[in-house]
Amino acid sequence: MTKRNWTVLLIGGSSGIGKTRLAKKVSEIYKAKIIEADDVSSLIKATTKKEDYPAVHYWMGDSDWRQAGIDGNVKWLKDVSAEFVLPLESL
């Protein structure tokens, strides 16, 4: 088995480009678990308040990703990633 030097590996990209296929290959090589970000996000949304996890709950309002622009969307992705840390650590 190939040695890994990471604990959590995030794979992102547009719909239909092969993220799941890549994740399955990585999982096979490294004997790692696959956790879908959408599942984690849904769990956080269902069990928390917007005040506690504002980035995860952000798009549930009237926000428009197109108006946020590239910088706004990148900031949001970073914020969501930071909010995912505690739930992912508990797995």
Backbone as a printed PyTorch tensor [residue, N CA C, xyz], in Angstrom:
tensor([[[  0.8410,  -1.1770,   0.0000],
         [  0.0000,   0.0000,   0.0000],
         [  0.8900,   1.2470,   0.0000]],

        [[  0.4720,   2.2470,  -0.7400],
         [  1.1810,   3.5110,  -0.8030],
         [  0.9520,   4.2930,   0.4840]],

        [[  2.0290,   4.8420,   1.0580],
         [  1.9100,   5.6290,   2.2860],
         [  1.2050,   6.9540,   1.9820]],

        [[  0.3230,   7.3570,   2.8690],
         [ -0.3430,   8.6440,   2.7120],
         [  0.1120,   9.5910,   3.8010]],

        [[  0.1980,  10.8700,   3.4660],
         [  0.6110,  11.8620,   4.4530],
         [ -0.5050,  12.8810,   4.6820]],

        [[ -1.7410,  12.4450,   4.5520],
         [ -2.8900,  13.3030,   4.7750],
         [ -3.9130,  12.5640,   5.6170]],

        [[ -4.7650,  13.3170,   6.2990],
         [ -5.8330,  12.7490,   7.1040],
         [ -7.1610,  12.8660,   6.3810]],

        [[ -7.4250,  14.0560,   5.8360],
         [ -8.6410,  14.3110,   5.0700],
         [ -8.2290,  14.8590,   3.7210]],

        [[ -8.7700,  14.2930,   2.6770],
         [ -8.5080,  14.7490,   1.3150],
         [ -9.8240,  15.1960,   0.7150]],

        [[ -9.9090,  16.4540,   0.3320],
         [-11.1180,  16.9810,  -0.2940],
         [-10.9310,  16.9850,  -1.8040]],

        [[-11.9130,  16.4370,  -2.4980],
         [-11.8960,  16.4180,  -3.9560],
         [-13.0720,  17.2640,  -4.4220]],

        [[-12.7880,  18.2990,  -5.1870],
         [-13.8580,  19.1800,  -5.6440],
         [-13.8200,  19.3830,  -7.1340]],

        [[-14.9050,  19.9290,  -7.6470],
         [-14.9750,  20.2140,  -9.0670],
         [-16.4140,  20.2790,  -9.5410]],

        [[-16.5740,  20.5940, -10.7920],
         [-17.9010,  20.7210, -11.3920],
         [-18.6050,  19.3810, -11.4730]],

        [[-19.9050,  19.4330, -11.6660],
         [-20.7100,  18.2220, -11.8220],
         [-20.2610,  17.4330, -13.0400]],

        [[-20.2110,  16.1250, -12.8860],
         [-19.9690,  15.2430, -14.0160],
         [-18.5300,  15.1140, -14.4870]],

        [[-17.5530,  15.5750, -13.7050],
         [-16.1690,  15.4980, -14.1940],
         [-15.4030,  14.2970, -13.6560]],

        [[-16.0630,  13.4870, -12.8040],
         [-15.4300,  12.2690, -12.3360],
         [-14.9330,  12.2880, -10.8990]],

        [[-15.4720,  13.1720, -10.0650],
         [-15.0340,  13.2500,  -8.6640],
         [-15.2810,  11.9340,  -7.9290]],

        [[-16.4420,  11.3560,  -8.1120],
         [-16.7700,  10.1110,  -7.4240],
         [-15.8730,   8.9770,  -7.8950]],

        [[-15.6480,   8.8760,  -9.1770],
         [-14.7560,   7.8340,  -9.7170],
         [-13.3560,   7.9870,  -9.1350]],

        [[-12.8620,   9.2300,  -9.0910],
         [-11.5450,   9.4890,  -8.5180],
         [-11.5220,   9.1260,  -7.0330]],

        [[-12.5630,   9.5180,  -6.3070],
         [-12.6280,   9.2150,  -4.8730],
         [-12.6030,   7.7090,  -4.6270]],

        [[-13.3050,   6.9560,  -5.4550],
         [-13.3190,   5.4970,  -5.2930],
         [-11.9300,   4.9060,  -5.5390]],

        [[-11.2210,   5.4090,  -6.5380],
         [ -9.8600,   4.9240,  -6.8150],
         [ -8.9270,   5.2520,  -5.6480]],

        [[ -9.0000,   6.4980,  -5.1670],
         [ -8.1620,   6.9140,  -4.0380],
         [ -8.4790,   6.0530,  -2.8240]],

        [[ -9.7620,   5.7970,  -2.5970],
         [-10.1920,   4.9710,  -1.4760],
         [ -9.6260,   3.5550,  -1.5640]],

        [[ -9.6220,   2.9990,  -2.7550],
         [ -9.0600,   1.6600,  -2.9570],
         [ -7.5590,   1.6350,  -2.6890]],

        [[ -6.8640,   2.6210,  -3.2030],
         [ -5.4040,   2.6710,  -3.0600],
         [ -4.9900,   2.8510,  -1.6060]],

        [[ -5.6520,   3.7900,  -0.9080],
         [ -5.2450,   4.1480,   0.4460],
         [ -6.0880,   3.5070,   1.5520]],

        [[ -7.0460,   2.6750,   1.1610],
         [ -7.9370,   2.0460,   2.1460],
         [ -8.5840,   3.1110,   3.0370]],

        [[ -9.0870,   4.1600,   2.3950],
         [ -9.6810,   5.2890,   3.0990],
         [-11.2010,   5.2750,   2.9240]],

        [[-11.8810,   5.9290,   3.8360],
         [-13.3310,   6.0590,   3.7580],
         [-13.6950,   7.2140,   2.8280]],

        [[-14.8400,   7.0860,   2.1870],
         [-15.3750,   8.1740,   1.3750],
         [-16.5680,   8.7610,   2.1240]],

        [[-16.5260,  10.0540,   2.3250],
         [-17.6390,  10.7620,   2.9440],
         [-18.0290,  11.8840,   1.9860]],

        [[-19.2680,  11.8680,   1.5480],
         [-19.7450,  12.8950,   0.6230],
         [-19.9740,  14.2050,   1.3780]],

        [[-19.4440,  15.2950,   0.8550],
         [-19.6150,  16.6040,   1.4950],
         [-21.0870,  16.9720,   1.5970]],

        [[-21.8830,  16.5870,   0.6070],
         [-23.3200,  16.8770,   0.6530],
         [-23.9780,  16.1930,   1.8530]],

        [[-23.5250,  14.9860,   2.1810],
         [-24.0820,  14.2790,   3.3410],
         [-23.7120,  14.9840,   4.6350]],

        [[-22.4560,  15.4160,   4.7420],
         [-22.0120,  16.1400,   5.9320],
         [-22.7760,  17.4610,   6.0380]],

        [[-22.8980,  18.1600,   4.9310],
         [-23.6170,  19.4320,   4.9120],
         [-25.0810,  19.2490,   5.3240]],

        [[-25.7340,  18.2320,   4.7840],
         [-27.1380,  17.9680,   5.1340],
         [-27.2850,  17.6640,   6.6160]],

        [[-26.3630,  16.8860,   7.1580],
         [-26.3980,  16.5580,   8.5820],
         [-26.2160,  17.8130,   9.4320]],

        [[-25.2420,  18.6500,   9.0660],
         [-25.0050,  19.8870,   9.8200],
         [-26.2320,  20.7890,   9.7500]],

        [[-26.8010,  20.9500,   8.5580],
         [-27.9950,  21.7960,   8.4060],
         [-29.1560,  21.2870,   9.2500]],

        [[-29.3260,  19.9660,   9.3080],
         [-30.4520,  19.3830,  10.0300],
         [-30.2890,  19.4470,  11.5460]],

        [[-29.0670,  19.5880,  12.0160],
         [-28.8310,  19.5040,  13.4630],
         [-28.2640,  20.7750,  14.0900]],

        [[-28.1400,  21.8430,  13.2970],
         [-27.5750,  23.0890,  13.8270],
         [-28.4170,  24.2860,  13.4190]],

        [[-28.0380,  25.4230,  13.9810],
         [-28.6800,  26.6930,  13.6450],
         [-27.7500,  27.5070,  12.7530]],

        [[-28.3320,  28.4080,  11.9980],
         [-27.5480,  29.2780,  11.1180],
         [-26.5230,  30.0870,  11.9000]],

        [[-26.8540,  30.4480,  13.1140],
         [-25.9440,  31.2550,  13.9340],
         [-24.6570,  30.4840,  14.2570]],

        [[-24.7540,  29.1630,  14.3590],
         [-23.5980,  28.3440,  14.7140],
         [-22.7660,  27.9390,  13.5000]],

        [[-23.4090,  27.7420,  12.3640],
         [-22.7420,  27.3160,  11.1270],
         [-23.2370,  28.1720,   9.9610]],

        [[-22.8940,  29.4660,   9.9650],
         [-23.4450,  30.3770,   8.9590],
         [-23.0760,  30.0270,   7.5190]],

        [[-21.8780,  29.5370,   7.2790],
         [-21.4780,  29.2320,   5.9000],
         [-22.2560,  28.0390,   5.3530]],

        [[-22.4400,  27.0180,   6.1790],
         [-23.1770,  25.8300,   5.7330],
         [-24.6340,  26.1910,   5.4350]],

        [[-25.2010,  27.0760,   6.2290],
         [-26.5980,  27.4820,   6.0500],
         [-26.7630,  28.6240,   5.0350]],

        [[-25.6710,  29.1770,   4.5470],
         [-25.6820,  30.3990,   3.7360],
         [-26.6310,  30.3430,   2.5410]],

        [[-26.5700,  29.3050,   1.7390],
         [-27.3500,  29.2570,   0.4930],
         [-28.8060,  28.9150,   0.7160]],

        [[-29.2300,  28.7170,   1.9570],
         [-30.6310,  28.4120,   2.2370],
         [-31.4800,  29.6750,   2.2010]],

        [[-30.8470,  30.8430,   2.1300],
         [-31.5660,  32.1090,   2.0890],
         [-31.7060,  32.6120,   0.6680]],

        [[-31.6520,  33.9110,   0.5190],
         [-31.8270,  34.5460,  -0.7850],
         [-30.5090,  34.8210,  -1.4920]],

        [[-29.4190,  34.2740,  -1.0060],
         [-28.1030,  34.5350,  -1.5830],
         [-28.0010,  33.9620,  -2.9950]],

        [[-27.2800,  34.6610,  -3.8480],
         [-27.1040,  34.2410,  -5.2430],
         [-25.6130,  34.0700,  -5.5070]],

        [[-25.1910,  32.8400,  -5.8020],
         [-23.7790,  32.5530,  -6.0160],
         [-23.2050,  33.3720,  -7.1630]],

        [[-24.0330,  33.7290,  -8.1370],
         [-23.5330,  34.5130,  -9.2810],
         [-23.1610,  35.9250,  -8.8530]],

        [[-23.9260,  36.4800,  -7.9390],
         [-23.6300,  37.8380,  -7.4710],
         [-22.4550,  37.8570,  -6.4920]],

        [[-22.1600,  36.7300,  -5.8730],
         [-21.0410,  36.6580,  -4.9280],
         [-19.7110,  36.7830,  -5.6420]],

        [[-19.6670,  36.4140,  -6.9090],
         [-18.4280,  36.4950,  -7.6750],
         [-17.4300,  35.4190,  -7.2630]],

        [[-16.3190,  35.3810,  -7.9510],
         [-15.2980,  34.3680,  -7.6890],
         [-14.7570,  34.4940,  -6.2750]],

        [[-14.3630,  35.7020,  -5.8770],
         [-13.7860,  35.8900,  -4.5420],
         [-14.7800,  35.5200,  -3.4420]],

        [[-16.0350,  35.9030,  -3.6270],
         [-17.0630,  35.5770,  -2.6350],
         [-17.2990,  34.0820,  -2.5250]],

        [[-17.2920,  33.3900,  -3.6590],
         [-17.4920,  31.9430,  -3.6450],
         [-16.2980,  31.2120,  -3.0470]],

        [[-15.0940,  31.6770,  -3.3370],
         [-13.8940,  31.0650,  -2.7570],
         [-13.8980,  31.2620,  -1.2510]],

        [[-14.2570,  32.4550,  -0.7930],
         [-14.3360,  32.7170,   0.6530],
         [-15.3690,  31.7900,   1.2860]],

        [[-16.5220,  31.6420,   0.6380],
         [-17.5610,  30.7660,   1.1690],
         [-17.0560,  29.3210,   1.2740]],

        [[-16.3660,  28.8320,   0.2560],
         [-15.8320,  27.4680,   0.2910],
         [-14.8420,  27.2830,   1.4370]],

        [[-14.0040,  28.2740,   1.6650],
         [-13.0550,  28.2140,   2.7880],
         [-13.8010,  28.1910,   4.1170]],

        [[-14.8380,  29.0270,   4.2290],
         [-15.6190,  29.0810,   5.4630],
         [-16.3450,  27.7600,   5.7200]],

        [[-16.9210,  27.1720,   4.6730],
         [-17.5860,  25.8760,   4.8180],
         [-16.5810,  24.8180,   5.2570]],

        [[-15.4150,  24.8160,   4.6410],
         [-14.3760,  23.8540,   5.0100],
         [-14.0140,  23.9840,   6.4880]],

        [[-13.8920,  25.2010,   6.9640],
         [-13.5660,  25.4250,   8.3750],
         [-14.6930,  24.9150,   9.2770]],

        [[-15.9370,  25.1100,   8.8520],
         [-17.0720,  24.6470,   9.6560],
         [-17.2090,  23.1190,   9.6390]],

        [[-16.6680,  22.4670,   8.6340],
         [-16.7260,  21.0110,   8.5410],
         [-15.7290,  20.3330,   9.4920]],

        [[-14.7410,  21.0670,   9.9930],
         [-13.6640,  20.4560,  10.7810],
         [-14.2190,  19.7020,  11.9920]],

        [[-15.0080,  20.3570,  12.8170],
         [-15.4950,  19.7060,  14.0360],
         [-16.3460,  18.4640,  13.7300]],

        [[-17.3200,  18.5580,  12.8290],
         [-18.0960,  17.3340,  12.5220],
         [-17.2240,  16.2140,  11.9490]],

        [[-16.2670,  16.5350,  11.1010],
         [-15.4170,  15.4970,  10.5270],
         [-14.4900,  14.8840,  11.5710]],

        [[-14.0340,  15.6890,  12.5300],
         [-13.1790,  15.1570,  13.5930],
         [-13.9270,  14.1600,  14.4690]],

        [[-15.2470,  14.3050,  14.5330],
         [-16.0290,  13.4110,  15.4050],
         [-16.3190,  12.0660,  14.7540]],

        [[-15.9670,  11.8990,  13.4870],
         [-16.2200,  10.6180,  12.8000],
         [-15.2360,   9.5480,  13.2060]]])
